[in-house]
């Protein structure tokens, strides 16, 4: 956005904003209709008043006929009141829908994230692009935020111009009488063309100056976005409870203050301030001067024609008001178009994100719902490397699950354990080989159906600031007894008894002041309960007891065979003691499956990787005190 690019054409500006209008209006039904009605009434209302006021003044300055004057007065009062009432009603709706617009337009980003291939969600570039969009919105309301205002200003200016033209045409048609002497020059076609050209030039020049200011604003984009990023990263550090202890123990505020002081994007000595005090300020002042000069030209021309006898004094107010309004609406239109051009780079960034294609094949076969849970998964010569990486994360993996068994996946960090699970859950597809479910390539199954075969507790799981029961069920309506059983099986029964509203107790205080804070270990038990409630044939636990104390860990493991029932359970763990109860252990190293077997069998291989890992952990428990 901050780099120089080719000149933005009018067609490009209108094209991308029309596309945005088509996309956003699905999320905001009725918003643009109400805005359009309000803009039209707001644009035309002043002309009704101007026109009727001119007729009343002409009547007062002329024959003063009561039968003409009073109906005009009543019509002026009634129409003004009615238009004000309609404008007020529509304005309230517009404000309400405008506030809703801010939230609704965010749904388009949420829907994109939810429908995007996980491989793209996992890319840093995706989150960086989304961050740029949000920072542009927060800085000057660029992107979709501007669309609502553009729509309103564009309609208001167009209808304002049409209304002004309707009331202004007669200004140039009415002739100065021949008795006016030198002032008859005002009737000459050349004079009228020169005057209209001068008006058009002045009306266009003022917004051109304003648009120069917009360009200076856009040129500050990179500085402003970086400044916003720093402020978001460091500006709220002191108010975050989770950071309070680190800040005090390690003086982290010193680092934060260094970066806050280093960036001067928004300071009085920053780029934006210098531009405001220099060229941007000068262009802004020039715009104001030109507007004032234009108004003066209109007053002089209209007053001269009235003085020469072309029309009565009442028409002066009509023409001055109409021509001034015409100028303002032309300026508003050109300013709106200029700002739309300035918004194009931000809209391109927005659509760079929204146009990320979904390339993962979704499949069409239905995953059969087997009552006997007889599902078999096989990896056939599977290899995988992450997008943009030249290093294989998994290489030539061959293995088959034994249904209903307990499988442990172990290895050092970076050995391929998590990648193995991501491929199994089809968050990624392998570049080589295939994964089969009951003999069929998993890519051929309906993606959502296949995902429903698995219940997963990821190491970085997230709970919602919602009631406990809803967190476990993943829904606001659920089977309360099933939720209680899942929590009990996960070792949360004792804590549940202390919850003030039981399953209806809110977790955390983000949305409910009486919400309950849970510890890391308690949160992990809730996450395990959530996986159990789903009741899928496969249950996968990624470091399931990392936040539990040894007693709670032993409790979970001692009863997990009963909890898992006929499910196939897969564990990723660094604690090899948790592998002892598993039927089979897979040992990964440098992306390869190098060992598999039972705990006892793998320990018997003293030169094997599993035995090395076991001894490395066991030494801290078996070493005698010196």
Secondary structure, DSSP 8 states (H G I E B T S, - for coil): --S------HHHHHHHHHHHHHHHHTTSTTHHHHHHHHHHHHHHHHHHHHHHHHHHHHHHHTT--HHHHHHHHHHHHHHHHHHHHHHHHHHHHHHHHHHHHHHHTHHHHHHHHHHS-HHHHT-HHHHHHHHHHHHHHHHH--THHHHHHHHHHHHHHHHHHHHHHHHHHHHHHS---GGGGGGGGGG-HHHHHHHHHHHHHHHHHHHHHHHHHHHHHHHTHHHHHHHHHHHHHHTTGGG-GGGHHHHHHH-HHHHHHHHHHH--TTSTTSHHHHHHHTHHHHHHHHHHHHHHHHHHHHHHHHHHHHHHTSS-HHHHHHHHHHHHHHHHHHHHHHHHHHHHHHHHHHHHHHHHHHT----S----B-----TT----EEEEEEEE--TT--S-SEEEEEEE--TT-EEEEEESTTSSHHHHHHHHTTSS--SEEEEEETTEEGGGB-HHHHHTTEEEE-TT----SSBHHHHHHTSSS--HHHHHHHHHHTT-HHHHHT-TTGGG-BBSSSS-TT-B---HHHHHHHHHHHHHHHT-SEEEEESTTTTS-HHHHHHHHHTHHHHHTTSEEEEE-S-GGGGTT-SEEEEEETTEEEEEE-HHHHHH-TTSHHHHHHHHHHHHHH----
